[in-house]
Amino acid sequence: MSSPVPRQVLMVSSIDWGAAWQRHQAFAAAFAAEGADVFFIENTGFRDFRLSDLARILSRLARFLSRRPRMASPPPKGVRIFTPLVLPPTRSFFRAVNSVYLLPFLTRRLRRRGLKPGSIVFAYLPTATTLNLIELVHPSQVVYDCVDNFAGHPTPPPDLRATEDALLRRAAAVLTTARTLFDDKAARHKNVHLIHHGADATFLGTPRPRSPVRSLCYFGTVWSALDYDAIRGLADAGFEVTLAGPVKEPPGVRFAPALPHARLPGFLKGFDALLLPYRRSDYNNGVVPAKLYECMATGKPILSAALPSLMEFSDLLYLAREAADYPEAARRMALEDDRPHSARRIAVARGHSTASQVRRVAAVLAASPPLPVAPLPKRMEGGEAFLRGFSWIASLFSLARLSTFGVQFLGARFLGASAYGTAHMVIAVASLAQVAPTLGFPLAQSHFTASTDDDRKRGRLSATIFSIFAGWTVLCLAAGVLFAPAVQRVTGLSSGTWALAGALALMTAVHHLASGSLQGLGRFKARGAVEALYGIVSLGALASFLTLGHNSHSVLIESFIIGIAAASTLSLWLVLRRGPGTFDRHVIPEILPFVGAGAVYILSTALIQAPGRLITFHVHDAAQTGLYSAYFSCTIQVSLAVSNMLQTVLLPLASSPNSNKPDWAAIRDVMPAALALVWVLFFGGASLVLSLLGRDYPLRLTWLLLFSAAATLVCAHGVLASLFFARGKAGIRDASLGALAAGVANLAANLCLTPVFGMTGAGASLCLGYSAGLSWYLARLRAEARP
């Protein structure tokens, strides 16, 4: 290039890298070939979700979660692909989530991969998402490369004109690909250029003589912009028509699979003519197809729709105004198209090669004024690190917990207090039963997976833990079958309900173990996604049951089982795809202490979850258990979820006694005010939720105060437990004993208070239990502070 090449280019694309090859990929590859670092952000969205987008969304999630996503056309050296996890910019709530959480996260990914202030941004979407991202990356220049007629899109964002005006004010230069786009942008910006799509030199053919036309090929995205009546008309007239490219909306005619762009020139040699069968629409009328010059470069005759944007090429194309005109136009070009026509098309394409178009773009950049580069904000080591981790984890875990909370809300509201209480009695039994198969296997898996960078050793440790867990679980299942009659007599459960409790317990144990592996690998995004899947699938399952008229207590349990099964399957797949390890009996002595210590913590959690439900059910009735469970779900259960999120972030940040000294000090400073605020939030939130559940769940001030206070103590307990856990074996012992103190105290208080005082006693028991756990932690801290 005669003009200097930018050192870093950020492409905010309107397509994914794997889409049909267009200007976005061509410019990225050309800049990279000249030595620039290119950061290619795939489509950030333009319109609202549709049901037909589900497969594409799942594919994007898979690429996002994968460290090395598979691509049909891998990017060339120098091009880094980023799959953004963002919401479409169509609603104010979506934009707020993007601005506060998702775009800062994307920016941090870009910075970690080497993006610096002063890059040149090529913006392809005039949306709020693009504008926010530009402000975050601090470029030296912004180029609005307008290749689409967004004004003609059937479902644009409501403020498209305003966001495009804002992008035009920010842009140093505007590039367009069609005369209609140029005229529109030239009236709104002073530095607008018409630069058509280019054609790679590999497409250039030799002039061809007049010859019959039997086969025609369209290559590119197969979607609703095509005129399928015209395509079928050609096929009915005896022409062989092939559609080659990514399929968004299959037209009902045969098509060839998408090909890597490098293989297209060879593929096209097998056809007599090329096809551009676009239907007339507000959107299509304003664009020039990206493949136009590639078609011309082959020298083959081109049958095209007579779009207004293509009329300037009428001497190079054979145009059809209506679908019925296509067969006659195809016959005419077989008679008229000769070597001079073919040579003219090749000559025009040669003058619009990708290389020449990129040179023109570089010249535009060199002549456009740069923007002042704002410095990046100074990084805050402690607080920012916490917020970075917590913001992301909170996003996915909040989605998961909101979904599971939705399950609880639907169950309480539509099953009634009695059935809801019976279901929670089964859940309580399952929480106790899961202690046996779970033990401390998840803690061991998390610890040992994170303790080494040696993949072979990690594989041996992980395989050994899974093997021991599998063998132990078989023994637990046998014991469950053996002791089932005794358990049924004590709990009053039927054999079917006991089987449900056992299935829930088993699936929960598997889920915890696989999640422990993901956490140990530091794959917090994947773990959050797994939790979100669990909540969403459970919510969908219960909604389906209720819609079909099933309203027994078992549907709530079955919904949780279905959700946990889906999440466990995904967790195991994410873990096992790294490759199977081998069993190593020599590492068993290392594993067993963690299994034992973790078992104490799992038991402690069960002693919080189960006693209130079981004692209320047996001393009072199922309806009273449902009432207790409703209060518990909208306070304690939410607080436990928040504690899990805090633990996920605090554990890696406070990994030794020395490193968490600042964390102890920070907690001491903010704890009183934070706890007061948390109490108010739980009190208000529980009041609102319970008021929506109906008359089966009365509001009582005493109960609200007790349960919201207990939820506040759960948060404080969770923070301190996380910091103790981060201290290694000694810290794990102290954290486990603190949790055990809370569980045992809750059990003892429930046995004494709940039979006499009912709900008031159960709420007070939770407060006493967590107060005992906190007292243990504070006693340990005071002991350490003594000289």
C-alpha positions in Angstrom: 0.0 0.0 0.0 1.2 3.5 -0.8 -0.5 4.9 2.3 0.5 3.8 5.8 -1.3 0.9 7.3 -2.8 1.3 10.7 -1.1 -0.7 13.5 -4.4 -1.9 15.0 -7.8 -2.2 13.4 -11.0 -3.0 15.3 -13.8 -4.3 13.1 -17.2 -4.0 14.7 -18.9 -6.3 12.2 -22.5 -6.8 11.2 -21.8 -10.5 10.3 -20.1 -13.4 11.9 -16.7 -14.5 10.5 -18.2 -17.8 9.3 -20.9 -16.0 7.2 -20.7 -15.7 3.4 -17.5 -13.9 2.5 -18.0 -10.1 2.3 -16.2 -6.9 2.6 -15.9 -7.3 6.4 -13.7 -10.4 6.2 -11.9 -9.1 3.0 -10.8 -5.9 4.6 -9.8 -7.7 7.8 -7.7 -10.2 5.9 -6.1 -7.4 3.7 -5.1 -5.2 6.7 -3.7 -8.3 8.5 -1.7 -9.2 5.4 -0.1 -5.7 5.5 1.0 -6.2 9.1 -1.9 -4.7 11.1 -3.3 -6.4 14.2 -7.0 -6.9 13.4 -9.6 -7.5 16.1 -12.8 -8.8 14.5 -15.9 -8.6 16.6 -18.7 -10.7 15.2 -22.3 -9.4 14.8 -23.5 -7.5 17.9 -27.1 -7.5 16.9 -29.6 -5.2 15.2 -33.1 -6.5 15.7 -35.1 -8.4 18.4 -34.9 -12.1 19.0 -37.0 -14.5 17.0 -37.7 -18.1 17.6 -35.8 -19.0 14.4 -32.7 -17.5 16.0 -32.5 -20.2 18.6 -30.0 -22.4 16.7 -27.8 -19.4 15.9 -27.9 -18.3 19.6 -26.9 -21.8 20.8 -24.1 -21.9 18.2 -22.8 -18.5 19.4 -22.9 -19.6 23.0 -20.9 -22.7 22.1 -18.3 -20.6 20.3 -18.2 -18.2 23.2 -17.7 -20.9 25.8 -15.1 -22.7 23.7 -11.5 -21.6 24.0 -10.8 -22.7 20.4 -14.0 -22.6 18.4 -14.1 -24.5 15.2 -14.6 -22.5 12.0 -15.2 -23.6 8.4 -12.9 -20.7 7.3 -10.3 -20.1 10.0 -9.1 -16.5 10.1 -5.7 -15.7 8.6 -2.7 -14.8 10.7 -3.1 -11.4 12.4 -6.9 -11.6 12.7 -8.4 -12.4 16.1 -12.1 -13.3 16.2 -14.2 -12.3 19.2 -17.7 -13.7 19.7 -19.6 -11.1 21.7 -22.1 -12.1 24.3 -24.4 -9.1 24.1 -28.2 -8.4 23.8 -29.8 -6.7 20.8 -29.9 -2.9 21.1 -33.7 -2.8 20.7 -34.8 -2.2 24.3 -33.6 0.1 27.0 -33.2 -2.8 29.4 -31.0 -4.7 26.9 -28.9 -1.6 26.4 -28.5 -1.0 30.1 -27.3 -4.6 30.6 -24.9 -4.2 27.6 -23.5 -0.9 28.9 -23.1 -1.9 32.5 -22.0 -5.6 32.2 -21.5 -7.1 28.7 -19.6 -4.4 26.8 -17.1 -3.7 29.6 -16.5 -7.4 29.7 -15.9 -7.5 25.9 -13.6 -4.5 26.2 -11.5 -6.3 28.8 -11.2 -9.3 26.6 -10.0 -7.1 23.8 -7.4 -5.4 26.1 -6.2 -8.8 27.3 -5.6 -9.9 23.7 -3.6 -6.7 23.0 -5.9 -3.9 21.9 -4.5 -0.5 22.8 -5.9 3.0 22.7 -5.5 4.6 19.3 -6.8 1.9 17.1 -8.9 2.5 14.0 -12.5 1.3 14.3 -14.5 0.1 11.3 -18.1 0.3 12.4 -20.7 -1.6 10.4 -23.8 -1.3 12.6 -25.1 2.2 13.5 -26.5 1.0 16.9 -26.2 2.0 20.6 -24.0 -1.1 21.1 -21.5 0.2 18.6 -21.5 3.7 20.1 -20.9 2.4 23.6 -18.1 0.1 22.5 -16.4 3.0 20.7 -16.4 5.0 23.9 -14.8 2.1 25.8 -11.9 1.4 23.4 -10.8 5.0 22.8 -9.9 4.9 19.1 -7.8 7.4 17.1 -10.2 7.2 14.1 -13.7 5.8 13.5 -14.8 4.8 10.0 -18.4 4.1 9.3 -18.4 1.5 6.6 -22.0 1.5 5.4 -22.6 -1.6 3.4 -26.3 -2.1 4.2 -29.5 -0.1 3.7 -30.5 -0.1 7.3 -33.3 2.4 6.7 -35.0 -0.3 4.6 -34.7 -3.0 7.2 -38.2 -4.4 8.2 -37.5 -4.3 12.0 -34.8 -1.7 12.9 -34.2 -0.4 16.4 -36.7 2.4 17.2 -34.1 5.1 17.3 -32.0 4.0 14.3 -31.9 7.5 12.8 -30.6 9.0 16.0 -27.9 6.4 16.6 -26.8 6.6 13.0 -26.5 10.4 13.3 -24.4 9.9 16.5 -22.1 7.5 14.6 -21.8 10.0 11.7 -20.8 12.7 14.2 -18.1 10.4 15.6 -16.8 9.1 12.3 -13.8 10.7 10.6 -14.9 9.1 7.3 -17.8 7.3 5.8 -17.5 4.6 3.2 -20.5 3.4 1.1 -21.0 0.6 -1.4 -24.0 1.9 -3.4 -25.1 5.2 -5.0 -28.2 5.4 -2.9 -26.2 5.0 0.3 -23.7 7.5 -0.8 -26.4 10.2 -1.6 -28.0 9.6 1.8 -24.8 9.9 3.8 -23.3 12.7 1.8 -26.2 14.9 2.9 -25.3 14.2 6.5 -21.5 14.0 6.5 -18.7 16.0 4.7 -16.3 13.1 4.1 -18.2 10.3 2.3 -16.7 8.0 -0.3 -18.2 5.5 -2.7 -16.0 2.4 -2.7 -17.6 -0.8 -4.1 -17.0 -4.3 -2.8 -13.8 -5.8 -4.3 -13.0 -9.1 -5.9 -10.1 -11.3 -5.0 -7.6 -12.0 -7.7 -8.2 -15.7 -7.5 -11.7 -15.1 -9.1 -10.2 -13.6 -12.3 -10.9 -15.8 -15.3 -10.4 -15.6 -19.0 -12.9 -14.2 -21.5 -15.2 -16.9 -22.6 -17.0 -17.3 -26.0 -20.7 -17.5 -26.6 -21.9 -20.9 -25.2 -25.1 -22.6 -24.0 -26.4 -21.8 -20.5 -27.8 -24.8 -18.7 -26.6 -24.4 -15.1 -26.7 -21.3 -12.9 -25.3 -20.8 -9.5 -26.0 -18.3 -6.7 -23.4 -18.2 -3.9 -23.9 -16.4 -0.7 -26.3 -16.4 2.2 -29.5 -18.3 1.4 -32.2 -16.2 3.2 -35.4 -14.2 2.8 -33.8 -11.5 0.6 -33.8 -14.0 -2.3 -36.6 -14.2 -4.9 -37.6 -17.9 -4.6 -40.4 -17.6 -7.2 -37.7 -16.6 -9.7 -35.5 -19.5 -8.6 -38.3 -22.0 -9.0 -39.3 -20.5 -12.3 -35.8 -21.1 -13.7 -35.9 -24.7 -12.4 -39.3 -25.3 -13.9 -38.0 -23.9 -17.3 -35.4 -26.7 -17.4 -32.4 -24.8 -16.0 -30.2 -26.4 -13.3 -30.1 -24.0 -10.3 -27.7 -24.3 -7.4 -27.7 -22.2 -4.3 -24.4 -22.4 -2.4 -23.9 -20.8 1.0 -25.0 -20.6 4.6 -28.7 -21.4 4.9 -30.8 -19.2 7.1 -34.2 -20.0 5.5 -34.2 -23.1 3.2 -36.2 -22.2 0.1 -37.5 -25.7 -0.8 -35.0 -26.2 -3.7 -31.7 -28.0 -3.6 -28.7 -26.2 -2.4 -25.0 -26.9 -2.0 -23.3 -26.5 1.4 -21.3 -23.4 2.3 -17.7 -23.5 1.1 -14.6 -21.7 2.4 -14.1 -18.6 0.4 -10.7 -19.9 -1.0 -12.5 -22.8 -2.7 -15.2 -20.7 -4.4 -13.3 -19.8 -7.6 -12.7 -23.5 -8.4 -16.3 -24.4 -7.5 -17.8 -21.8 -9.8 -15.9 -23.1 -12.8 -18.5 -25.9 -13.1 -21.4 -23.6 -13.9 -22.4 -21.8 -17.2 -23.7 -18.6 -15.5 -24.1 -16.9 -12.2 -27.2 -15.7 -10.5 -28.2 -12.7 -8.3 -31.9 -13.4 -7.7 -32.8 -10.8 -5.1 -36.4 -9.8 -4.5 -37.4 -6.2 -4.7 -37.7 -4.6 -1.2 -36.9 -1.4 0.6 -33.8 -3.1 1.9 -32.5 -4.7 -1.3 -33.2 -1.7 -3.4 -30.5 0.3 -1.7 -27.6 -2.2 -1.7 -25.1 -3.6 -4.1 -24.4 -7.3 -3.5 -21.0 -8.0 -2.0 -20.4 -10.7 -4.6 -21.0 -8.5 -7.7 -17.4 -8.0 -8.7 -16.5 -11.6 -7.8 -19.2 -12.7 -10.3 -17.8 -10.3 -12.9 -14.3 -11.5 -12.3 -15.2 -15.0 -13.5 -16.2 -13.7 -16.9 -19.4 -15.8 -16.9 -22.7 -14.2 -17.8 -24.7 -12.9 -14.8 -28.5 -13.0 -14.5 -29.6 -10.5 -11.9 -32.7 -8.8 -10.4 -33.2 -5.3 -11.8 -32.7 -3.6 -8.5 -32.4 0.2 -8.6 -28.9 0.0 -7.1 -27.8 -2.3 -10.0 -29.1 -0.3 -12.9 -25.7 1.4 -13.4 -24.3 -2.0 -14.3 -27.0 -2.8 -16.8 -24.5 -3.1 -19.7 -22.7 -5.8 -17.8 -25.6 -7.8 -16.4 -28.7 -9.5 -17.8 -31.6 -8.0 -15.8 -35.0 -9.4 -14.9 -37.6 -7.1 -13.6 -40.1 -9.8 -12.4 -39.8 -13.4 -11.4 -41.5 -14.5 -14.6 -38.8 -12.7 -16.7 -35.9 -14.9 -15.5 -36.2 -17.8 -17.9 -36.4 -15.6 -20.9 -33.4 -13.5 -19.7 -31.4 -16.7 -19.2 -32.2 -17.8 -22.8 -31.2 -14.3 -24.1 -27.8 -14.3 -22.4 -27.0 -17.7 -24.0 -27.6 -16.1 -27.4 -26.0 -12.7 -26.8 -23.1 -13.1 -24.3 -19.8 -13.5 -26.2 -16.1 -13.0 -25.6 -16.1 -9.1 -25.7 -18.9 -9.0 -23.1 -17.0 -11.5 -20.9 -13.7 -9.5 -21.3 -15.5 -6.2 -20.3 -16.7 -7.8 -17.0 -13.3 -9.1 -16.2 -11.7 -5.7 -16.9 -14.2 -4.0 -14.6 -13.6 -6.5 -11.8 -9.8 -6.1 -12.2 -10.2 -2.4 -11.6 -12.2 -3.2 -8.4 -9.9 -5.8 -6.9 -9.9 -6.2 -3.1 -6.3 -4.9 -3.1 -7.2 -1.7 -5.0 -10.2 -1.0 -2.8 -8.2 -1.5 0.4 -5.6 1.0 -1.0 -8.4 3.5 -1.5 -9.5 3.0 2.1 -6.0 3.5 3.4 -5.8 6.7 1.4 -9.1 7.9 2.9 -7.8 7.1 6.4 -4.5 9.0 5.8 -6.4 12.1 4.7 -9.0 12.0 7.5 -8.3 13.8 10.8 -7.6 11.6 13.8 -9.5 11.9 17.1 -7.8 12.7 20.4 -7.0 9.5 22.3 -8.4 9.5 25.8 -6.3 7.6 28.4 -7.7 4.3 29.7 -8.8 4.5 33.3 -6.3 3.4 35.9 -6.8 -0.2 37.0 -7.9 -0.8 40.6 -6.3 -4.0 41.8 -8.7 -5.0 44.6 -12.1 -3.5 44.1 -12.1 -3.6 40.3 -10.9 -7.2 40.3 -13.8 -8.1 42.6 -16.3 -6.2 40.6 -15.0 -7.7 37.3 -15.5 -11.2 38.6 -18.7 -10.6 40.5 -20.3 -8.6 37.7 -19.9 -11.5 35.3 -20.7 -14.3 37.7 -23.6 -12.3 39.1 -25.1 -11.9 35.6 -25.3 -15.7 34.9 -25.9 -16.8 38.4 -28.6 -14.1 38.8 -30.3 -15.5 35.7 -30.0 -19.0 37.2 -31.4 -17.9 40.6 -34.1 -15.8 39.1 -35.2 -18.9 37.1 -35.2 -21.2 40.1 -36.9 -18.5 42.1 -39.5 -18.5 39.4 -39.9 -22.2 39.8 -40.5 -21.7 43.5 -42.9 -18.8 42.9 -45.0 -20.8 40.4 -45.0 -23.8 42.7 -46.2 -21.8 45.7 -48.7 -19.9 43.7 -50.4 -22.6 41.7 -49.8 -25.8 43.7 -51.2 -24.4 46.9 -49.6 -24.4 50.4 -50.3 -28.0 51.1 -48.9 -29.5 47.9 -46.0 -27.0 48.0 -45.2 -28.0 51.6 -45.3 -31.7 50.7 -42.9 -31.0 47.8 -40.5 -29.2 50.1 -40.6 -32.0 52.6 -39.3 -34.2 49.8 -36.7 -31.6 49.0 -35.6 -31.6 52.6 -35.2 -35.4 52.5 -33.2 -35.1 49.3 -30.9 -32.5 50.8 -30.1 -34.9 53.6 -29.8 -37.9 51.3 -27.5 -36.1 48.9 -24.9 -35.8 51.7 -24.0 -39.5 51.4 -23.0 -39.6 47.7 -21.7 -36.0 47.5 -19.4 -35.9 50.6 -16.5 -33.6 49.8 -16.0 -34.8 46.2 -16.9 -31.4 44.7 -14.4 -29.6 46.9 -11.7 -32.1 46.1 -12.4 -31.8 42.4 -12.3 -28.0 42.5 -9.1 -28.0 44.6 -7.0 -30.5 42.7 -8.2 -29.3 39.3 -6.9 -25.9 40.1 -3.7 -27.0 42.0 -1.7 -27.9 38.9 -1.0 -26.8 35.4 0.1 -30.2 34.3 -2.8 -31.5 32.2 -1.8 -35.2 32.6 -1.7 -34.9 36.4 -4.9 -33.0 36.4 -6.5 -35.7 34.3 -5.3 -38.4 36.6 -6.6 -36.6 39.7 -9.9 -35.8 38.1 -10.4 -39.3 36.8 -9.6 -40.8 40.1 -12.1 -38.5 41.9 -14.8 -39.4 39.4 -14.0 -43.1 39.8 -14.2 -43.0 43.5 -17.3 -41.0 43.4 -18.9 -43.5 41.0 -18.1 -46.5 43.1 -19.2 -44.7 46.3 -22.5 -43.6 44.6 -23.3 -47.3 43.7 -22.9 -48.2 47.3 -25.1 -45.3 48.4 -27.8 -46.4 45.9 -27.7 -49.9 47.2 -28.0 -48.6 50.8 -30.9 -46.4 49.7 -32.8 -49.4 48.3 -32.0 -51.4 51.4 -33.1 -48.8 53.9 -36.0 -47.4 51.9 -38.7 -49.1 54.0 -37.3 -47.6 57.2 -37.0 -44.2 55.7 -40.6 -44.3 54.3 -41.9 -45.2 57.8 -40.1 -42.3 59.4 -40.9 -39.7 56.8 -44.3 -41.0 55.7 -43.1 -41.0 52.1 -44.5 -43.3 49.5 -42.2 -45.5 47.5 -42.7 -43.3 44.5 -41.9 -40.1 46.4 -38.9 -41.7 48.0 -37.6 -42.6 44.5 -38.1 -38.9 43.5 -36.1 -37.7 46.5 -33.4 -40.2 45.7 -33.2 -39.2 42.1 -33.0 -35.5 43.1 -30.3 -36.3 45.6 -28.2 -38.3 43.1 -28.5 -35.7 40.2 -27.6 -32.9 42.6 -24.5 -34.8 43.7 -23.4 -35.3 40.1 -24.1 -31.7 39.3 -22.0 -30.4 42.3 -19.1 -32.7 41.3 -19.0 -31.6 37.6 -19.4 -27.9 38.7 -16.5 -28.3 41.0 -14.3 -29.3 38.0 -15.4 -26.2 36.1 -14.7 -23.9 39.0 -11.3 -25.5 39.5 -10.4 -24.9 35.9 -11.3 -21.2 36.3 -14.1 -21.6 33.8 -16.5 -19.3 35.6 -18.4 -18.4 32.5 -19.1 -22.0 31.7 -20.1 -22.7 35.3 -22.5 -19.7 35.3 -24.0 -20.9 32.0 -24.5 -24.3 33.4 -26.3 -22.9 36.4 -28.4 -20.7 34.2 -29.4 -23.7 32.1 -30.5 -25.5 35.2 -32.8 -22.7 36.3 -34.3 -22.1 32.8 -34.9 -25.7 32.1 -36.5 -26.2 35.5 -38.8 -23.2 35.0 -39.8 -24.4 31.5 -40.5 -27.9 32.8 -42.8 -26.7 35.6 -44.6 -24.2 33.4 -45.3 -27.1 31.0 -46.6 -29.3 33.7 -48.9 -26.6 35.0 -50.1 -25.8 31.5 -51.0 -29.4 31.0 -53.0 -29.4 34.2 -50.6 -31.4 36.4 -50.6 -29.8 39.9 -49.5 -32.5 42.3 -46.5 -32.0 44.6 -44.4 -34.3 42.4 -44.3 -31.9 39.4 -42.1 -29.5 41.4 -39.6 -32.2 42.2 -39.7 -33.6 38.6 -39.0 -30.1 37.3 -35.9 -29.7 39.4 -34.7 -33.2 38.4 -35.1 -32.3 34.7 -33.2 -29.0 35.1 -30.4 -30.6 37.1 -30.1 -33.4 34.6 -29.7 -31.0 31.7 -27.2 -28.9 33.7 -25.2 -32.0 34.8 -25.1 -33.3 31.2 -23.6 -30.0 30.0 -21.2 -29.9 32.9 -19.9 -33.4 32.3 -19.6 -32.7 28.5 -17.6 -29.5 29.1 -15.3 -31.4 31.6 -14.9 -34.7 29.7 -14.2 -33.0 26.3 -10.8 -32.0 27.6 -9.9 -35.7 27.3 -10.3 -38.7 29.6 -7.7 -39.2 32.4 -6.6 -42.5 34.0 -7.3 -43.8 37.4 -4.3 -43.5 39.8 -4.5 -45.2 43.1 -1.4 -43.4 44.4 -3.2 -40.0 44.6 -6.1 -41.4 46.8 -4.3 -40.4 50.1 -4.2 -36.8 48.8 -7.9 -36.8 47.9 -9.5 -38.4 50.9 -8.8 -35.5 53.4 -10.6 -33.1 51.2 -13.5 -35.5 50.7 -13.9 -35.7 54.4 -13.6 -32.0 55.1 -16.0 -31.1 52.3 -18.5 -33.7 53.6 -18.8 -31.6 56.8 -19.7 -28.5 54.8 -22.3 -30.4 52.7 -23.8 -31.9 55.9 -23.9 -28.4 57.4 -25.9 -27.1 54.5 -28.3 -29.9 54.7 -28.8 -29.1 58.4 -29.8 -25.6 57.4 -32.1 -26.8 54.6 -33.9 -29.7 56.1 -34.8 -29.4 59.8 -37.3 -26.6 59.6 -39.2 -28.3 56.8 -39.2 -31.8 58.3 -40.1 -30.8 61.8 -42.9 -28.4 60.6 -44.3 -31.1 58.4 -44.4 -33.8 61.2 -45.4 -31.6 64.1 -47.9 -29.4 62.2 -49.0 -30.1 58.6 -48.1 -29.8 54.9 -49.8 -26.4 54.6 -47.6 -25.0 57.5 -44.5 -26.5 55.7 -45.5 -24.7 52.5 -45.8 -21.5 54.4 -42.3 -22.0 56.0 -40.9 -23.0 52.6 -42.3 -19.8 51.0 -40.6 -17.6 53.6 -37.4 -19.6 53.3 -37.3 -19.5 49.5 -37.6 -15.7 49.2 -35.1 -15.0 52.0 -32.6 -17.8 53.0 -32.5 -19.5 49.6 -31.8 -16.2 47.8 -29.1 -15.3 50.4 -27.5 -18.7 50.0 -27.3 -18.1 46.2 -25.7 -14.7 46.8 -23.2 -16.3 49.1 -22.3 -18.9 46.4 -21.7 -16.0 44.0 -19.5 -14.2 46.5 -17.6 -17.4 47.2 -16.9 -18.1 43.5 -15.2 -14.7 43.2 -13.6 -14.4 46.7 -11.9 -17.8 46.7 -9.5 -17.0 43.9 -8.9 -13.4 45.1 -8.0 -14.4 48.6 -5.9 -17.5 48.3 -3.6 -17.2 51.3 -3.5 -15.6 54.8 -1.3 -12.9 53.5 -3.3 -12.0 50.4 -6.6 -11.8 52.3 -5.5 -9.5 55.0 -6.7 -6.5 53.0 -10.0 -8.4 52.5 -10.5 -8.8 56.2 -9.9 -5.1 56.7 -12.2 -4.1 53.9 -15.0 -6.4 55.3 -14.6 -5.0 58.8 -15.0 -1.5 57.4 -18.1 -2.1 55.3 -19.8 -4.9 57.1 -22.2 -3.0 59.4 -23.6 -0.7 56.8 -23.8 -3.5 54.2 -25.6 -5.8 56.6 -28.1 -3.1 57.4 -28.8 -2.5 53.8 -29.1 -6.2 53.0 -31.6 -6.6 55.9 -33.8 -3.8 54.5 -33.6 -5.3 51.0 -34.6 -8.8 52.1 -37.4 -7.5 54.3 -38.8 -5.4 51.4 -38.3 -8.1 48.8 -39.9 -10.8 50.9 -42.9 -8.6 51.7 -43.4 -8.0 48.0 -43.1 -11.6 46.9 -45.3 -13.0 49.7 -48.0 -10.5 49.0 -48.2 -11.8 45.4 -48.6 -15.5 46.5 -52.1 -15.2 47.8 -54.0 -15.9 51.0 -52.3 -19.2 51.7 -49.2 -17.3 52.6 -50.1 -14.6 55.1 -47.7 -11.7 56.0 -46.6 -11.5 59.6 -44.2 -8.8 60.8 -42.5 -11.1 63.2 -41.8 -13.7 60.6 -40.6 -11.2 58.1 -38.2 -9.7 60.6 -36.8 -13.1 61.6 -36.4 -14.5 58.2 -34.9 -11.4 56.7 -32.5 -11.2 59.6 -31.5 -14.8 59.1 -30.9 -14.1 55.4 -28.6 -11.2 56.4 -26.7 -13.5 58.7 -26.4 -16.0 55.9 -24.6 -13.4 53.7 -22.2 -12.5 56.5 -21.5 -16.1 57.2 -20.9 -16.8 53.5 -18.3 -14.0 53.2 -16.4 -15.1 56.2 -16.5 -18.8 55.2 -15.1 -17.9 51.8 -12.2 -16.1 53.2 -11.4 -18.9 55.6 -11.7 -21.5 52.8 -9.1 -19.5 50.9 -6.5 -20.2 53.5 -5.8 -23.8 52.6 -6.3 -26.9 54.8 -6.4 -25.0 58.1 -8.8 -22.5 56.7 -11.0 -25.3 55.2 -11.1 -26.9 58.7 -12.2 -23.6 60.3 -14.7 -22.8 57.6 -16.2 -26.3 57.8 -16.5 -26.2 61.6 -18.1 -22.8 61.4 -20.7 -24.2 58.9 -21.2 -27.2 61.1 -21.8 -25.0 64.1 -24.5 -23.2 62.2 -26.2 -26.4 61.0 -26.1 -28.2 64.4 -27.3 -25.1 66.2 -30.2 -24.7 63.7 -31.1 -28.4 64.2 -31.1 -28.1 68.0 -33.1 -24.9 68.0 -35.7 -26.3 65.7 -36.1 -29.4 67.8 -36.8 -27.1 70.8 -38.6 -24.1 69.4 -40.5 -25.2 66.3 -42.9 -27.7 68.0 -43.9 -24.9 70.4 -43.8 -21.7 68.5 -44.3 -22.9 64.9 -43.1 -20.4 62.2 -41.7 -18.0 64.8 -39.6 -20.8 66.3 -38.4 -21.9 62.9 -37.3 -18.4 61.9 -35.6 -17.9 65.3 -33.8 -21.2 64.9 -32.2 -20.0 61.6 -31.1 -16.8 63.3 -29.6 -18.7 66.2 -27.9 -21.2 63.9 -26.1 -18.7 61.8 -25.3 -16.6 64.9 -23.5 -19.7 66.2 -21.5 -20.1 63.0 -20.5 -16.4 63.0 -19.5 -16.6 66.6 -17.1 -19.4 65.7 -15.5 -17.4 63.0 -15.2 -14.3 65.2 -13.7 -16.4 68.0 -11.1 -17.8 65.5 -10.2 -14.2 64.4 -9.8 -13.0 68.0 -7.6 -16.0 68.8 -5.4 -15.1 65.8 -5.2 -11.5 66.9 -3.8 -12.3 70.3 0.0 -11.8 70.6 
